[in-house]
Amino acid sequence: MEVKKNASENTSAEKMLDLLKREVNKNRELVNEVLGRELQDKMNRYQKLEMLLSEPVTT
């Protein structure tokens, strides 16, 4: 979003490219953090379900 704001101002192409690279890196870090956490949560749930399903049936 910062790139669009600066594009309307007379910002040099080099500065715009630098801002875009920073924004991409920030978004990449956020995605890795969020997806990593969600993946870990899902793996934990899967392991708990596997344990429950492997227990003998009680009547």
C-alpha positions as CSV (number, residue, x, y, z in Angstrom):
1,M,0.0,0.0,0.0
2,E,2.9,2.3,0.7
3,V,4.1,1.8,-2.8
4,K,0.8,3.1,-4.3
5,K,1.0,6.2,-2.0
6,N,4.5,6.9,-3.1
7,A,3.7,6.3,-6.8
8,S,1.3,9.2,-6.8
9,E,4.1,11.4,-5.4
10,N,7.1,11.9,-7.6
11,T,9.3,9.2,-6.1
12,S,12.2,7.8,-8.0
13,A,11.8,4.3,-9.5
14,E,14.7,3.1,-7.4
15,K,13.1,4.2,-4.2
16,M,9.7,2.7,-5.2
17,L,11.5,-0.6,-6.0
18,D,13.2,-0.6,-2.6
19,L,9.8,0.1,-0.9
20,L,8.2,-2.7,-2.8
21,K,11.0,-5.1,-1.8
22,R,10.5,-4.2,1.9
23,E,6.8,-4.7,1.6
24,V,7.3,-8.1,0.0
25,N,9.7,-9.2,2.7
26,K,7.3,-8.0,5.4
27,N,4.4,-9.9,3.8
28,R,6.6,-13.0,3.4
29,E,7.5,-13.0,7.1
30,L,3.9,-12.5,8.1
31,V,2.8,-15.4,5.9
32,N,5.5,-17.7,7.1
33,E,4.6,-16.8,10.7
34,V,0.9,-17.2,10.4
35,L,0.9,-20.3,8.2
36,G,3.6,-21.9,10.3
37,R,1.5,-21.4,13.4
38,E,-1.6,-22.7,11.7
39,L,0.2,-25.7,10.3
40,Q,1.6,-26.5,13.8
41,D,-1.9,-26.3,15.3
42,K,-3.3,-28.6,12.7
43,M,-0.5,-31.1,13.2
44,N,-1.2,-31.1,17.0
45,R,-4.9,-31.7,16.4
46,Y,-4.1,-34.5,14.0
47,Q,-1.7,-36.2,16.5
48,K,-4.4,-36.0,19.2
49,L,-7.0,-37.5,16.9
50,E,-4.6,-40.2,15.9
51,M,-4.0,-41.1,19.5
52,L,-7.7,-41.1,20.3
53,L,-8.5,-43.3,17.3
54,S,-5.7,-45.8,18.1
55,E,-7.0,-46.4,21.6
56,P,-9.1,-49.5,22.1
57,V,-12.9,-49.1,21.9
58,T,-14.5,-48.9,25.3
59,T,-18.1,-50.0,25.8
